[in-house]
């Protein structure tokens, strides 16, 4: 319940963060678009203003020449005013004054246009910076969104994996207790009962030797010997279930041969073993891991898939140790979560410890194939 609550809280937090960042990204993008629109308008206005400034410069040059000419005319009239009438003098003076006034106004208008041009250019530079910053922020926000949508989403996957490992750990403890109960029951019902029976029979042998004939005593000794042999067989079977002694003595392939033939005979099914590559001995850790993986896959095929035929292929090359277990069982849907996946989780844990890879392919009615590939120890 606690893990589920944490998982849901993280989902909500990440969803809110993604929502806020996406809104911020949209706002930044809108700011960028508004700035770009304003930038384009200002560029058009700047071009128009520059054209007007050029027009005013040309008009000012023409008007300056007219003023100079009018001033020159006024100077001549003023110097030889006795040769001109009063009306002529007044006209020349008024024309010069008018041209000077017009030139002054033109220069003021030109100055205002130049100031406007300079202000537009400053605004354009500022907008360019705003657009560049906005585009940079959009890129950075996109990176943040990518982290939120991809990397941060892996947090829940990690939590789910931790949750599965937690369940798997509890399942291991449960399985250990169950195995202990099973071993205790087997020892109690098998060797312990047999030893108690042997003790009683040994007392019976002693009594028979005192009260009856030697042949009767020998018969009892044979029965005791048979009981001891059966008890020894049961003890060896229990030890083999815990850990096959042949793994240490003979190696993986001979132990697999013996195990698979025993399982096939007990369950009355067909099990084939194909051994490819080198038969050199492996480190104990690798031999035990591969034996347990194949054992788990075979048991799954028998218990869950109801297989009548199982093929085990083991290949030992210089680079990889590969085991392929194929059956003709009922199979299952790969994308559906199964309740009995703790065996598979255990297999994955064993493979991960040796940096290997586990692949399971199955379809309903098409059987199952389990592929284990582990890098060879260097």
C-alpha positions in Angstrom: 0.0 0.0 0.0 2.8 2.4 0.9 4.7 1.7 -2.4 1.4 2.2 -4.4 0.8 5.5 -2.6 4.4 6.6 -3.4 4.0 5.5 -7.0 0.7 7.4 -7.4 2.1 10.5 -5.7 5.1 10.5 -8.1 2.7 10.1 -11.0 0.8 13.2 -9.9 3.9 15.2 -9.2 5.4 14.4 -12.6 2.1 15.1 -14.4 1.8 18.5 -12.7 5.5 19.3 -13.5 4.9 18.3 -17.1 1.8 20.4 -17.3 3.5 23.5 -15.8 6.5 23.2 -18.1 4.3 22.7 -21.2 2.3 25.8 -20.2 5.6 27.7 -19.7 6.8 26.5 -23.1 3.6 27.7 -24.8 3.9 31.1 -23.1 7.5 31.5 -24.1 6.7 30.4 -27.6 3.8 33.0 -27.7 6.2 35.7 -26.5 8.7 34.7 -29.2 5.9 34.9 -31.8 4.7 38.3 -30.6 8.2 39.6 -30.6 8.8 38.3 -34.1 5.6 39.9 -35.4 6.6 43.2 -33.8 10.1 42.8 -35.2 8.8 42.4 -38.7 6.5 45.5 -38.4 9.5 47.5 -37.1 11.7 46.4 -40.0 9.1 47.6 -42.4 8.7 50.9 -40.5 12.5 51.3 -40.4 12.8 50.9 -44.1 10.0 53.4 -44.7 11.7 55.9 -42.2 15.0 55.5 -43.9 13.4 56.3 -47.3 11.8 59.4 -45.8 15.2 60.5 -44.3 16.8 60.1 -47.7 14.0 62.1 -49.3 14.4 64.9 -46.7 18.1 65.0 -47.3 17.6 65.4 -51.0 14.9 68.1 -50.4 17.3 69.8 -47.9 20.1 69.9 -50.4 17.8 71.5 -53.0 16.3 74.0 -50.6 19.8 74.9 -49.2 20.9 75.8 -52.8 17.7 77.9 -53.2 18.4 79.7 -49.8 22.0 80.4 -50.8 20.8 81.8 -54.2 18.2 83.9 -52.5 20.7 85.2 -49.9 23.0 86.1 -52.7 20.2 87.9 -54.5 19.3 89.7 -51.2 22.9 90.7 -50.8 23.1 92.3 -54.2 19.7 94.1 -53.7 20.9 95.3 -50.3 24.2 96.6 -51.9 22.5 98.3 -54.8 19.1 99.1 -53.2 18.9 102.4 -55.0 18.7 100.5 -58.2 15.6 98.5 -57.1 12.2 99.5 -56.2 10.8 99.0 -52.7 8.5 96.2 -53.9 11.4 94.3 -55.4 13.5 94.7 -52.3 10.5 93.5 -50.1 9.9 90.4 -52.4 13.5 89.4 -52.3 13.6 89.7 -48.5 10.3 87.8 -48.0 11.4 85.0 -50.4 14.7 84.6 -48.5 13.0 84.6 -45.2 10.4 82.1 -46.4 13.1 79.8 -47.8 15.1 80.0 -44.6 12.0 79.2 -42.5 11.2 76.3 -44.8 14.7 74.9 -44.6 14.7 75.2 -40.7 11.4 73.3 -40.5 12.7 70.7 -43.0 15.8 70.2 -40.9 13.7 69.8 -37.7 11.5 67.2 -39.5 14.7 65.4 -40.7 16.1 65.4 -37.2 12.9 63.9 -35.8 13.0 61.2 -38.5 16.6 60.4 -37.7 15.7 60.1 -34.0 12.7 57.9 -34.9 15.0 55.7 -37.1 17.6 55.4 -34.3 14.8 54.4 -31.8 13.4 51.8 -34.2 16.9 50.3 -34.7 17.4 50.1 -30.9 14.0 48.4 -30.5 14.8 46.0 -33.3 18.1 45.0 -31.6 16.2 44.5 -28.3 13.6 42.4 -30.1 16.3 40.3 -31.7 17.8 39.6 -28.3 14.3 38.7 -26.9 13.6 36.4 -29.8 17.0 34.6 -29.4 16.5 34.2 -25.7 13.0 32.9 -26.2 14.1 30.4 -28.8 16.9 29.3 -26.4 14.5 29.0 -23.6 12.1 26.9 -25.7 15.0 24.6 -26.6 15.9 24.2 -22.9 12.3 23.7 -21.9 12.0 21.0 -24.6 15.0 19.3 -23.0 13.4 19.5 -19.6 10.2 18.1 -21.0 12.2 15.2 -22.5 13.7 14.4 -19.1 10.3 14.6 -17.5 8.6 12.5 -20.1 11.4 9.9 -20.5 14.0 9.8 -17.8 11.8 10.8 -14.8 9.1 8.4 -16.0 11.6 5.7 -15.3 11.3 6.4 -11.6 8.0 4.6 -11.5 9.5 1.7 -13.5 12.3 1.6 -10.9 9.8 1.6 -8.1 7.7 -1.1 -9.8 10.9 -3.1 -10.2 11.8 -2.6 -6.5 8.3 -3.5 -5.6 8.6 -6.8 -7.6 11.9 -7.5 -6.1 10.4 -6.8 -2.6 7.6 -9.3 -3.4 10.2 -11.7 -4.8 12.3 -11.4 -1.6 9.2 -12.2 0.4 8.5 -15.1 -1.9 12.0 -16.4 -1.4 11.6 -16.4 2.3 8.2 -18.1 1.9 9.8 -20.6 -0.4 12.6 -21.2 2.0 10.2 -21.9 4.8 8.1 -24.2 2.6 11.3 -26.0 1.5 12.3 -26.4 5.1 8.8 -27.8 6.0 9.1 -30.1 3.0 12.5 -31.4 4.0 11.4 -31.8 7.6 8.4 -33.8 6.5 10.4 -35.9 4.1 13.0 -36.7 6.8 10.3 -37.4 9.3 8.2 -39.6 7.0 11.3 -41.2 5.3 14.7 -41.6 7.0 13.5 -40.8 10.5 10.7 -43.5 10.4 13.1 -45.9 8.7 15.8 -45.4 11.3 13.2 -46.0 14.1 12.1 -49.1 12.3 15.8 -50.2 11.9 16.2 -49.7 15.7 13.2 -51.9 16.4 14.4 -54.5 13.9 17.9 -54.5 15.4 16.4 -55.2 18.8 14.3 -57.9 17.2 17.5 -59.5 15.7 19.1 -59.6 19.1 15.9 -61.2 20.6 15.7 -63.7 17.7 19.4 -64.8 18.2 18.6 -65.5 21.8 15.3 -67.2 21.5 15.2 -68.6 17.9 17.5 -70.1 15.3 20.4 -68.5 13.5 18.6 -68.6 10.2 15.8 -66.6 11.6 18.3 -64.0 12.9 19.9 -63.8 9.4 16.5 -63.2 7.8 16.0 -60.3 10.2 19.5 -59.0 9.5 18.6 -59.0 5.7 15.4 -57.0 6.4 17.5 -54.5 8.5 20.0 -54.3 5.6 17.1 -53.6 3.1 15.7 -50.9 5.4 19.2 -49.3 5.7 19.6 -49.3 1.9 16.1 -47.7 1.5 16.9 -45.1 4.1 20.2 -44.3 2.4 18.4 -43.9 -0.9 15.9 -41.5 0.6 18.7 -39.4 2.2 20.6 -39.3 -1.1 17.4 -38.2 -2.9 16.8 -35.4 -0.4 20.5 -34.3 -0.7 20.2 -34.4 -4.5 17.1 -32.2 -4.4 19.0 -29.6 -2.3 22.1 -29.7 -4.5 23.2 -32.5 -7.0 26.5 -33.8 -5.8 27.3 -34.8 -9.4 27.7 -31.1 -10.2 30.9 -31.0 -8.2 32.1 -34.4 -9.3 31.1 -34.7 -12.9 30.1 -31.3 -14.1 27.0 -29.6 -15.7 26.3 -31.8 -18.8 26.4 -35.2 -17.1 24.3 -33.9 -14.2 21.8 -32.5 -16.6 21.7 -35.9 -18.4 20.9 -37.7 -15.2 18.4 -35.1 -14.0 16.5 -34.9 -17.2 16.3 -38.6 -17.6 15.0 -38.9 -14.1 12.4 -36.2 -14.6 11.3 -37.7 -17.9 10.9 -41.2 -16.4 9.0 -39.8 -13.3 6.6 -37.7 -15.4 6.4 -40.1 -18.3 7.3 -37.4 -20.9 10.0 -37.0 -23.6 13.0 -34.8 -22.8 15.9 -34.4 -25.2 19.3 -32.9 -24.4 21.6 -31.6 -27.1 25.1 -30.6 -26.0 27.2 -28.4 -28.3 30.6 -27.0 -28.1 33.3 -27.5 -25.5 32.8 -29.9 -22.5 35.3 -28.1 -20.3 34.4 -27.5 -16.7 33.0 -24.2 -15.6 33.3 -22.2 -12.4 30.9 -23.7 -9.8 28.8 -20.5 -9.8 28.1 -20.8 -13.5 27.4 -24.5 -13.4 25.0 -24.1 -10.4 23.3 -21.1 -12.1 22.8 -22.8 -15.4 21.6 -26.0 -13.8 19.0 -24.1 -11.7 17.8 -22.1 -14.7 17.3 -25.2 -16.8 15.7 -26.9 -13.9 13.3 -24.0 -13.4 12.4 -23.8 -17.1 11.8 -27.6 -17.3 9.6 -27.6 -14.1 7.6 -24.6 -15.5 7.0 -26.6 -18.7 5.8 -29.6 -16.8 3.8 -27.8 -14.1 2.3 -24.8 -15.9 2.4 -25.7 -19.6 1.5 -29.4 -19.4 4.2 -30.1 -22.0 4.6 -33.7 -23.3 7.9 -32.9 -25.0 10.8 -30.8 -23.9 14.0 -30.1 -25.8 17.1 -28.7 -23.9 20.0 -27.4 -25.9 23.2 -26.3 -24.2 26.1 -24.7 -26.0 29.5 -23.8 -24.5 31.6 -21.5 -26.8 34.5 -19.2 -26.1 32.2 -16.2 -25.7 28.9 -17.3 -24.4 27.1 -20.1 -22.5 23.7 -20.6 -24.1 20.8 -22.7 -23.0 17.6 -23.0 -25.0 14.6 -24.8 -23.5 11.7 -25.5 -25.9 8.4 -27.2 -25.1 5.1 -28.1 -26.9 3.0 -26.9 -24.0 0.0 -24.6 -24.0 2.0 -21.4 -23.9 0.8 -18.0 -22.7 0.2 -14.4 -23.7 3.5 -12.5 -23.3 1.9 -9.1 -22.8 -0.4 -10.2 -20.0 0.8 -10.1 -16.4 0.8 -13.6 -14.8 0.3 -14.3 -11.2 3.0 -17.1 -11.2 5.9 -15.0 -12.5 8.0 -15.3 -9.4 9.8 -18.2 -11.0 10.6 -16.0 -14.0 11.7 -13.2 -11.8 14.0 -15.6 -10.0 15.5 -16.7 -13.3 16.1 -13.1 -14.3 17.8 -12.4 -11.0 20.1 -15.3 -11.5 20.9 -14.3 -15.1 21.5 -10.6 -14.1 24.0 -11.7 -11.4 26.2 -13.1 -14.2 25.5 -10.1 -16.6 23.5 -12.4 -18.9 20.3 -12.1 -20.9 17.0 -14.0 -20.5 14.5 -14.1 -23.4 11.1 -15.8 -23.2 9.0 -16.3 -26.3 5.6 -17.9 -26.0 2.1 -17.9 -27.7 -1.1 -19.6 -26.6 -1.1 -23.1 -28.1 2.3 -22.6 -29.7 4.6 -23.7 -26.8 7.3 -21.7 -25.0 11.0 -21.1 -25.7 13.4 -19.9 -23.0 16.8 -18.6 -24.1 19.5 -18.0 -21.6 22.8 -16.4 -22.7 25.6 -15.7 -20.3 29.0 -14.3 -21.1 31.8 -16.9 -20.5 33.9 -16.2 -17.4 37.3 -14.7 -18.4 
